[in-house]
């Protein structure tokens, strides 16, 4: 399952990069989010889970705006402006952002080894993705920056969603989040 997940994720980046040759980033993202919201809503209707409270719906919607609206929005534009390879490498920063934000916001303990490994991973990524003589076009640099913002949003989403996911059925939560992100 993990291998299939990784294969799907890698295919998704390449497919979206290809589709950006035919649709502008905002249009492509809207099609993806609306279609996803509809499919997941149908699956949720078949499953018939309990309905969330108004508060849970608002919190789920807010996290959907953060991750799927803002994060995926800037990320799709970033992918349009950079390469699929850079996108794949930069996506690894999300784990670093989760680690850092869990420590800052949730006050989760971080060992010295965890901190050193996080810093080493961040430095390694900068060394791989940092612009060299063949990578000096402004669009690629701005695309990489937008991708960093996307994965920061993803890290923040993981932190703020921590308690929300326990109170809402997963399919309902996903449908709410994709619908809110579409808005």
MDAnalysis code that builds the backbone (N, CA, C; Angstrom):
import MDAnalysis as mda
import numpy as np

u = mda.Universe.empty(549, n_residues=183, atom_resindex=np.repeat(np.arange(183), 3), trajectory=True)
u.add_TopologyAttr("name", ["N", "CA", "C"] * 183)
u.add_TopologyAttr("resid", np.arange(1, 184))
u.add_TopologyAttr("resname", ["UNK", "UNK", "UNK", "UNK", "UNK", "UNK", "UNK", "UNK", "UNK", "UNK", "UNK", "UNK", "UNK", "UNK", "UNK", "UNK", "UNK", "UNK", "UNK", "UNK", "UNK", "UNK", "UNK", "UNK", "UNK", "UNK", "UNK", "UNK", "UNK", "UNK", "UNK", "UNK", "UNK", "UNK", "UNK", "UNK", "UNK", "UNK", "UNK", "UNK", "UNK", "UNK", "UNK", "UNK", "UNK", "UNK", "UNK", "UNK", "UNK", "UNK", "UNK", "UNK", "UNK", "UNK", "UNK", "UNK", "UNK", "UNK", "UNK", "UNK", "UNK", "UNK", "UNK", "UNK", "UNK", "UNK", "UNK", "UNK", "UNK", "UNK", "UNK", "UNK", "UNK", "UNK", "UNK", "UNK", "UNK", "UNK", "UNK", "UNK", "UNK", "UNK", "UNK", "UNK", "UNK", "UNK", "UNK", "UNK", "UNK", "UNK", "UNK", "UNK", "UNK", "UNK", "UNK", "UNK", "UNK", "UNK", "UNK", "UNK", "UNK", "UNK", "UNK", "UNK", "UNK", "UNK", "UNK", "UNK", "UNK", "UNK", "UNK", "UNK", "UNK", "UNK", "UNK", "UNK", "UNK", "UNK", "UNK", "UNK", "UNK", "UNK", "UNK", "UNK", "UNK", "UNK", "UNK", "UNK", "UNK", "UNK", "UNK", "UNK", "UNK", "UNK", "UNK", "UNK", "UNK", "UNK", "UNK", "UNK", "UNK", "UNK", "UNK", "UNK", "UNK", "UNK", "UNK", "UNK", "UNK", "UNK", "UNK", "UNK", "UNK", "UNK", "UNK", "UNK", "UNK", "UNK", "UNK", "UNK", "UNK", "UNK", "UNK", "UNK", "UNK", "UNK", "UNK", "UNK", "UNK", "UNK", "UNK", "UNK", "UNK", "UNK", "UNK", "UNK", "UNK", "UNK", "UNK", "UNK", "UNK", "UNK", "UNK"])
u.atoms.positions = np.array([
    [0.826, -1.202, 0.000],
    [0.000, 0.000, 0.000],
    [0.865, 1.259, 0.000],
    [1.959, 1.233, 0.778],
    [2.836, 2.399, 0.826],
    [3.486, 2.650, -0.534],
    [3.888, 1.581, -1.209],
    [4.484, 1.722, -2.534],
    [3.468, 2.269, -3.529],
    [2.252, 1.757, -3.478],
    [1.193, 2.251, -4.355],
    [0.885, 3.719, -4.067],
    [0.885, 4.083, -2.799],
    [0.654, 5.474, -2.420],
    [1.748, 6.382, -2.990],
    [2.997, 5.965, -2.846],
    [4.117, 6.755, -3.378],
    [4.057, 6.869, -4.893],
    [3.724, 5.767, -5.548],
    [3.591, 5.776, -7.001],
    [2.482, 6.733, -7.436],
    [1.358, 6.687, -6.746],
    [0.240, 7.584, -7.066],
    [0.619, 9.034, -6.848],
    [1.317, 9.307, -5.765],
    [1.732, 10.672, -5.455],
    [2.682, 11.201, -6.533],
    [3.664, 10.392, -6.906],
    [4.607, 10.800, -7.948],
    [3.917, 10.996, -9.289],
    [3.003, 10.095, -9.623],
    [2.242, 10.230, -10.857],
    [1.398, 11.500, -10.812],
    [0.829, 11.807, -9.647],
    [-0.019, 12.994, -9.509],
    [0.733, 14.281, -9.813],
    [1.951, 14.413, -9.297],
    [2.752, 15.619, -9.569],
    [3.010, 15.732, -11.069],
    [3.423, 14.628, -11.684],
    [3.713, 14.662, -13.122],
    [2.456, 14.935, -13.939],
    [1.333, 14.339, -13.553],
    [0.075, 14.551, -14.285],
    [-0.395, 15.994, -14.166],
    [-0.291, 16.567, -12.979],
    [-0.700, 17.962, -12.811],
    [0.222, 18.884, -13.595],
    [1.530, 18.608, -13.569],
    [2.476, 19.418, -14.343],
    [2.114, 19.358, -15.831],
    [1.760, 18.175, -16.316],
    [1.356, 18.025, -17.720],
    [0.050, 18.779, -17.990],
    [-0.920, 18.644, -17.095],
    [-2.224, 19.301, -17.279],
    [-2.090, 20.822, -17.256],
    [-1.069, 21.330, -16.565],
    [-0.861, 22.786, -16.533],
    [-0.475, 23.335, -17.907],
    [-0.115, 22.463, -18.824],
    [0.126, 22.882, -20.207],
    [-1.169, 23.171, -20.951],
    [-2.299, 22.743, -20.388],
    [-3.594, 22.897, -21.044],
    [-4.555, 23.822, -20.290],
    [-4.413, 23.894, -18.990],
    [-5.291, 24.734, -18.169],
    [-4.457, 25.639, -17.283],
    [-4.913, 26.866, -17.048],
    [-4.208, 27.733, -16.088],
    [-4.309, 27.138, -14.680],
    [-3.364, 27.457, -13.794],
    [-3.345, 26.858, -12.458],
    [-4.666, 26.983, -11.691],
    [-5.285, 28.150, -11.685],
    [-6.522, 28.331, -10.906],
    [-7.655, 27.456, -11.434],
    [-7.770, 27.349, -12.740],
    [-8.826, 26.521, -13.327],
    [-8.600, 25.041, -13.031],
    [-7.360, 24.601, -13.187],
    [-7.040, 23.197, -12.919],
    [-7.317, 22.847, -11.460],
    [-6.891, 23.703, -10.549],
    [-7.126, 23.448, -9.130],
    [-8.618, 23.386, -8.822],
    [-9.375, 24.302, -9.376],
    [-10.818, 24.309, -9.125],
    [-11.466, 23.017, -9.629],
    [-11.088, 22.557, -10.814],
    [-11.629, 21.306, -11.350],
    [-11.274, 20.149, -10.415],
    [-10.023, 20.093, -9.970],
    [-9.592, 19.023, -9.071],
    [-10.381, 19.036, -7.760],
    [-10.508, 20.210, -7.154],
    [-11.165, 20.299, -5.847],
    [-12.660, 20.010, -5.929],
    [-13.321, 20.580, -6.924],
    [-14.766, 20.363, -7.057],
    [-15.050, 18.890, -7.346],
    [-14.297, 18.295, -8.276],
    [-14.494, 16.881, -8.588],
    [-14.246, 16.014, -7.356],
    [-13.166, 16.303, -6.632],
    [-12.858, 15.536, -5.423],
    [-13.961, 15.678, -4.387],
    [-14.438, 16.900, -4.175],
    [-15.505, 17.130, -3.197],
    [-16.759, 16.346, -3.566],
    [-17.111, 16.346, -4.841],
    [-18.309, 15.622, -5.279],
    [-18.163, 14.109, -5.108],
    [-17.042, 13.557, -5.530],
    [-16.827, 12.111, -5.415],
    [-16.834, 11.686, -3.946],
    [-16.140, 12.438, -3.107],
    [-16.066, 12.073, -1.696],
    [-17.416, 12.265, -1.015],
    [-18.169, 13.289, -1.399],
    [-19.508, 13.491, -0.832],
    [-20.430, 12.322, -1.188],
    [-20.326, 11.823, -2.412],
    [-21.132, 10.660, -2.811],
    [-20.736, 9.439, -1.981],
    [-19.440, 9.216, -1.814],
    [-18.978, 8.092, -0.992],
    [-19.449, 8.239, 0.456],
    [-19.409, 9.458, 0.973],
    [-19.877, 9.707, 2.340],
    [-21.372, 9.453, 2.448],
    [-22.126, 9.833, 1.434],
    [-23.578, 9.612, 1.454],
    [-23.889, 8.116, 1.454],
    [-23.100, 7.342, 0.745],
    [-23.292, 5.891, 0.723],
    [-22.976, 5.300, 2.100],
    [-21.917, 5.800, 2.719],
    [-21.508, 5.304, 4.046],
    [-22.467, 5.737, 5.154],
    [-23.057, 6.907, 4.996],
    [-24.020, 7.474, 5.937],
    [-23.471, 7.648, 7.359],
    [-22.334, 8.338, 7.494],
    [-21.787, 8.566, 8.836],
    [-22.602, 9.643, 9.562],
    [-22.425, 9.774, 10.868],
    [-23.140, 10.831, 11.591],
    [-22.703, 12.209, 11.101],
    [-23.658, 13.135, 11.102],
    [-23.347, 14.499, 10.657],
    [-22.588, 15.243, 11.744],
    [-21.616, 16.033, 11.326],
    [-20.864, 16.814, 12.323],
    [-21.688, 18.009, 12.802],
    [-21.302, 18.527, 13.945],
    [-21.950, 19.732, 14.465],
    [-21.547, 20.927, 13.602],
    [-22.233, 22.040, 13.805],
    [-21.904, 23.260, 13.051],
    [-20.476, 23.703, 13.356],
    [-20.062, 23.589, 14.604],
    [-18.702, 23.987, 14.995],
    [-17.670, 23.097, 14.292],
    [-17.913, 21.784, 14.291],
    [-16.998, 20.868, 13.620],
    [-16.932, 21.161, 12.117],
    [-18.073, 21.476, 11.534],
    [-18.120, 21.793, 10.104],
    [-17.310, 23.054, 9.810],
    [-17.451, 24.072, 10.645],
    [-16.679, 25.308, 10.444],
    [-15.183, 25.073, 10.605],
    [-14.801, 24.312, 11.623],
    [-13.377, 24.019, 11.820],
    [-12.827, 23.186, 10.659],
    [-13.595, 22.192, 10.230],
    [-13.168, 21.394, 9.078],
    [-13.045, 22.244, 7.827],
    [-14.000, 23.141, 7.633],
    [-13.938, 24.043, 6.480],
    [-12.735, 24.967, 6.533],
    [-12.421, 25.462, 7.732],
    [-11.257, 26.355, 7.878],
    [-9.965, 25.622, 7.524],
    [-9.836, 24.368, 7.964],
    [-8.629, 23.617, 7.611],
    [-8.600, 23.302, 6.113],
    [-9.771, 23.131, 5.509],
    [-9.825, 22.916, 4.062],
    [-9.376, 24.143, 3.290],
    [-9.755, 25.318, 3.776],
    [-9.301, 26.555, 3.133],
    [-7.791, 26.680, 3.250],
    [-7.252, 26.350, 4.436],
    [-5.806, 26.439, 4.650],
    [-5.042, 25.489, 3.717],
    [-5.413, 24.215, 3.727],
    [-4.648, 23.219, 2.965],
    [-5.010, 23.195, 1.486],
    [-6.304, 23.048, 1.197],
    [-6.704, 22.825, -0.186],
    [-6.922, 24.117, -0.961],
    [-7.324, 25.165, -0.302],
    [-7.496, 26.443, -0.979],
    [-6.171, 27.187, -1.094],
    [-5.614, 27.568, 0.056],
    [-4.377, 28.353, 0.066],
    [-3.164, 27.500, -0.317],
    [-2.955, 26.387, 0.405],
    [-1.772, 25.564, 0.159],
    [-1.713, 25.021, -1.253],
    [-2.784, 24.328, -1.682],
    [-2.789, 23.783, -3.031],
    [-2.847, 24.894, -4.074],
    [-3.465, 26.014, -3.736],
    [-3.529, 27.133, -4.676],
    [-2.152, 27.661, -5.022],
    [-1.367, 28.004, -3.993],
    [-0.019, 28.503, -4.268],
    [0.880, 27.392, -4.799],
    [0.613, 26.142, -4.367],
    [1.417, 25.023, -4.851],
    [1.206, 24.743, -6.329],
    [-0.015, 24.867, -6.805],
    [-0.283, 24.642, -8.226],
    [0.387, 25.717, -9.069],
    [0.337, 26.945, -8.598],
    [1.050, 28.023, -9.305],
    [2.553, 27.771, -9.237],
    [3.043, 27.328, -8.071],
    [4.466, 27.024, -7.923],
    [4.905, 25.922, -8.871],
    [4.104, 24.873, -9.004],
    [4.427, 23.783, -9.927],
    [4.441, 24.283, -11.370],
    [3.537, 25.189, -11.684],
    [3.493, 25.786, -13.019],
    [4.802, 26.528, -13.316],
    [5.391, 27.141, -12.282],
    [6.577, 27.975, -12.466],
    [7.904, 27.241, -12.283],
    [7.866, 25.998, -11.835],
    [9.108, 25.266, -11.612],
    [8.994, 23.875, -12.227],
    [9.896, 23.019, -11.873],
    [9.912, 21.674, -12.449],
    [9.223, 20.675, -11.521],
    [8.790, 19.569, -12.088],
    [8.208, 18.493, -11.282],
    [9.263, 17.908, -10.346],
    [10.513, 17.856, -10.781],
    [11.601, 17.336, -9.939],
    [11.794, 18.210, -8.703],
    [11.835, 19.521, -8.895],
    [11.971, 20.416, -7.739],
    [10.776, 20.271, -6.807],
    [9.588, 20.133, -7.388],
    [8.386, 19.975, -6.575],
    [8.510, 18.738, -5.695],
    [8.978, 17.655, -6.264],
    [9.143, 16.413, -5.514],
    [10.125, 16.597, -4.366],
    [11.233, 17.250, -4.627],
    [12.230, 17.471, -3.577],
    [11.706, 18.422, -2.497],
    [11.085, 19.510, -2.918],
    [10.608, 20.511, -1.958],
    [9.486, 19.952, -1.095],
    [8.737, 18.992, -1.615],
    [7.638, 18.420, -0.831],
    [8.135, 17.760, 0.455],
    [9.397, 17.385, 0.491],
    [9.931, 16.764, 1.700],
    [10.002, 17.743, 2.866],
    [9.867, 19.039, 2.597],
    [9.919, 20.019, 3.685],
    [8.688, 19.951, 4.580],
    [7.611, 19.347, 4.113],
    [6.395, 19.297, 4.931],
    [6.657, 18.578, 6.257],
    [7.414, 17.500, 6.228],
    [7.744, 16.788, 7.468],
    [8.529, 17.682, 8.416],
    [9.459, 18.451, 7.881],
    [10.230, 19.386, 8.695],
    [9.308, 20.429, 9.315],
    [8.376, 20.960, 8.522],
    [7.447, 21.958, 9.050],
    [6.541, 21.371, 10.132],
    [6.100, 20.119, 9.963],
    [5.281, 19.472, 10.993],
    [6.083, 19.350, 12.279],
    [7.309, 18.888, 12.174],
    [8.174, 18.746, 13.338],
    [8.358, 20.086, 14.049],
    [8.678, 21.112, 13.298],
    [8.911, 22.437, 13.872],
    [7.636, 23.030, 14.471],
    [6.536, 22.949, 13.742],
    [5.286, 23.534, 14.224],
    [4.701, 22.761, 15.406],
    [4.885, 21.449, 15.436],
    [4.431, 20.662, 16.595],
    [5.187, 21.088, 17.841],
    [6.449, 21.393, 17.683],
    [7.262, 21.861, 18.804],
    [6.838, 23.270, 19.222],
    [6.646, 24.168, 18.243],
    [6.301, 25.554, 18.554],
    [4.864, 25.727, 19.051],
    [3.913, 25.102, 18.379],
    [2.497, 25.336, 18.678],
    [1.965, 24.371, 19.734],
    [2.245, 23.089, 19.560],
    [1.699, 22.083, 20.464],
    [2.605, 21.803, 21.658],
    [3.783, 22.379, 21.627],
    [4.771, 22.168, 22.686],
    [5.144, 20.699, 22.840],
    [5.112, 19.966, 21.708],
    [5.539, 18.576, 21.746],
    [7.049, 18.547, 21.924],
    [7.532, 17.614, 22.728],
    [8.975, 17.579, 22.967],
    [9.751, 17.222, 21.694],
    [10.919, 17.832, 21.568],
    [11.802, 17.532, 20.449],
    [13.173, 17.224, 21.027],
    [13.651, 16.037, 20.740],
    [14.971, 15.664, 21.235],
    [16.043, 16.368, 20.416],
    [17.221, 16.377, 20.939],
    [18.354, 16.987, 20.233],
    [18.597, 16.256, 18.914],
    [18.463, 14.933, 18.915],
    [18.674, 14.151, 17.693],
    [17.622, 14.518, 16.643],
    [16.356, 14.659, 17.067],
    [15.303, 15.057, 16.129],
    [15.615, 16.423, 15.533],
    [16.030, 17.356, 16.371],
    [16.338, 18.706, 15.895],
    [17.508, 18.676, 14.908],
    [18.554, 17.936, 15.250],
    [19.715, 17.856, 14.354],
    [19.351, 17.185, 13.031],
    [18.566, 16.137, 13.085],
    [18.137, 15.470, 11.844],
    [17.270, 16.406, 10.996],
    [16.366, 17.148, 11.629],
    [15.534, 18.112, 10.898],
    [16.378, 19.189, 10.239],
    [17.351, 19.707, 10.972],
    [18.237, 20.740, 10.427],
    [19.076, 20.164, 9.288],
    [19.601, 18.951, 9.469],
    [20.398, 18.319, 8.403],
    [19.560, 18.107, 7.149],
    [18.314, 17.684, 7.323],
    [17.441, 17.485, 6.164],
    [17.169, 18.812, 5.457],
    [16.928, 19.868, 6.233],
    [16.664, 21.184, 5.639],
    [17.901, 21.693, 4.880],
    [19.071, 21.541, 5.478],
    [20.311, 21.981, 4.822],
    [20.544, 21.170, 3.550],
    [20.325, 19.864, 3.620],
    [20.485, 19.009, 2.437],
    [19.555, 19.421, 1.311],
    [18.326, 19.730, 1.656],
    [17.364, 20.157, 0.637],
    [17.807, 21.465, -0.013],
    [18.264, 22.413, 0.797],
    [18.738, 23.690, 0.256],
    [19.908, 23.451, -0.692],
    [20.789, 22.553, -0.325],
    [21.944, 22.273, -1.174],
    [21.536, 21.651, -2.507],
    [20.473, 20.838, -2.505],
    [20.028, 20.188, -3.739],
    [19.210, 21.135, -4.608],
    [18.334, 21.910, -3.988],
    [17.401, 22.733, -4.752],
    [17.937, 24.142, -4.998],
    [18.917, 24.574, -4.212],
    [19.428, 25.942, -4.336],
    [19.818, 26.235, -5.782],
    [19.532, 27.450, -6.191],
    [19.830, 27.784, -7.589],
    [21.324, 27.726, -7.894],
    [21.614, 27.128, -9.031],
    [22.967, 27.173, -9.560],
    [22.907, 27.937, -10.883],
    [23.925, 27.866, -11.666],
    [23.980, 28.673, -12.889],
    [22.876, 28.297, -13.882],
    [22.425, 27.055, -13.876],
    [21.385, 26.661, -14.819],
    [19.984, 26.865, -14.254],
    [19.891, 27.377, -13.062],
    [18.610, 27.451, -12.351],
    [18.350, 28.891, -11.884],
    [18.688, 29.860, -12.729],
    [18.609, 31.239, -12.283],
    [17.390, 31.992, -12.785],
    [16.518, 31.345, -13.517],
    [15.320, 32.042, -13.986],
    [14.442, 32.415, -12.813],
    [13.938, 33.628, -12.796],
    [13.115, 34.125, -11.706],
    [11.869, 33.275, -11.515],
    [11.283, 32.791, -12.591],
    [10.050, 32.012, -12.448],
    [10.288, 30.732, -11.663],
    [11.417, 30.076, -11.879],
    [11.701, 28.851, -11.138],
    [11.923, 29.183, -9.670],
    [12.656, 30.243, -9.395],
    [12.890, 30.618, -8.003],
    [11.585, 30.973, -7.296],
    [10.715, 31.729, -7.956],
    [9.448, 32.083, -7.327],
    [8.549, 30.855, -7.206],
    [8.619, 29.934, -8.171],
    [7.858, 28.696, -8.075],
    [8.299, 27.872, -6.881],
    [9.607, 27.785, -6.670],
    [10.123, 27.048, -5.515],
    [9.658, 27.687, -4.207],
    [9.652, 29.010, -4.169],
    [9.188, 29.717, -2.966],
    [7.717, 29.455, -2.697],
    [6.901, 29.435, -3.742],
    [5.478, 29.140, -3.571],
    [5.274, 27.708, -3.089],
    [6.106, 26.792, -3.554],
    [6.012, 25.414, -3.081],
    [6.384, 25.303, -1.608],
    [7.381, 26.057, -1.181],
    [7.714, 26.075, 0.252],
    [6.517, 26.569, 1.071],
    [5.834, 27.595, 0.559],
    [4.642, 28.094, 1.246],
    [3.560, 27.018, 1.282],
    [3.395, 26.274, 0.184],
    [2.408, 25.198, 0.166],
    [2.708, 24.180, 1.254],
    [3.956, 23.762, 1.367],
    [4.282, 22.718, 2.327],
    [4.315, 23.244, 3.762],
    [4.529, 24.542, 3.925],
    [4.343, 25.144, 5.249],
    [2.864, 25.073, 5.629],
    [1.986, 25.422, 4.691],
    [0.536, 25.311, 4.933],
    [0.149, 23.870, 5.259],
    [0.765, 22.915, 4.557],
    [0.500, 21.506, 4.824],
    [0.929, 21.103, 6.229],
    [2.074, 21.595, 6.667],
    [2.534, 21.315, 8.027],
    [1.615, 21.930, 9.066],
    [1.204, 23.170, 8.821],
    [0.283, 23.843, 9.739],
    [-1.062, 23.131, 9.758],
    [-1.522, 22.695, 8.604],
    [-2.772, 21.934, 8.484],
    [-2.713, 20.668, 9.337],
    [-1.596, 19.956, 9.266],
    [-1.459, 18.723, 10.050],
    [-1.539, 19.010, 11.540],
    [-0.969, 20.125, 11.962],
    [-0.970, 20.475, 13.386],
    [-2.367, 20.898, 13.845],
    [-3.010, 21.787, 13.095],
    [-4.316, 22.289, 13.546],
    [-5.433, 21.267, 13.335],
    [-5.217, 20.305, 12.455],
    [-6.243, 19.283, 12.202],
    [-6.189, 18.135, 13.199],
    [-5.195, 18.114, 14.004],
    [-4.946, 16.993, 14.900],
    [-6.171, 16.585, 15.711],
    [-6.834, 17.546, 16.290],
    [-7.994, 17.224, 17.127],
    [-9.290, 17.136, 16.325],
    [-9.344, 17.819, 15.213],
    [-10.562, 17.838, 14.396],
    [-10.851, 16.458, 13.826],
    [-9.819, 15.753, 13.386],
    [-10.025, 14.466, 12.724],
    [-10.632, 13.417, 13.648],
    [-10.471, 13.576, 14.942],
    [-11.022, 12.589, 15.878],
    [-12.535, 12.711, 16.020],
    [-13.102, 13.882, 15.679],
    [-14.519, 14.103, 15.921],
    [-15.423, 14.058, 14.713],
    [-14.872, 13.890, 13.520],
    [-15.682, 13.887, 12.300],
    [-15.322, 12.644, 11.488],
    [-16.323, 12.006, 10.906],
    [-16.072, 10.860, 10.030],
    [-15.155, 11.300, 8.885],
    [-14.148, 10.495, 8.549],
    [-13.143, 10.909, 7.567],
    [-13.705, 11.358, 6.213],
    [-14.670, 10.638, 5.669],
    [-15.205, 11.027, 4.357],
    [-15.953, 12.353, 4.438],
    [-16.702, 12.556, 5.496],
    [-17.409, 13.832, 5.676],
    [-16.400, 14.969, 5.801],
    [-15.368, 14.756, 6.618],
    [-14.343, 15.781, 6.799],
    [-13.675, 16.119, 5.470],
    [-13.316, 15.104, 4.697],
    [-12.677, 15.354, 3.392],
    [-13.598, 16.134, 2.460],
    [-14.860, 15.757, 2.419],
    [-15.810, 16.463, 1.549],
    [-15.933, 17.929, 1.969],
    [-16.026, 18.163, 3.273],
    [-16.114, 19.546, 3.785],
    [-14.850, 20.323, 3.405],
    [-13.704, 19.694, 3.605],
    [-12.435, 20.385, 3.341],
    [-12.259, 20.695, 1.853],
    [-12.566, 19.747, 0.986],
    [-12.430, 20.013, -0.453],
    [-13.439, 21.072, -0.911],
    [-14.656, 21.029, -0.381],
    [-15.645, 22.033, -0.743],
    [-15.200, 23.421, -0.277],
    [-14.708, 23.516, 0.950],
    [-14.236, 24.806, 1.469],
    [-13.034, 25.307, 0.674],
    [-12.128, 24.392, 0.343],
    [-10.977, 24.774, -0.471],
    [-11.387, 25.253, -1.840],
    [-12.445, 24.690, -2.390],
    [-12.958, 25.121, -3.697],
    [-13.427, 26.570, -3.667],
    [-14.014, 26.940, -2.544],
    [-14.493, 28.320, -2.407],
    [-13.344, 29.290, -2.435],
])
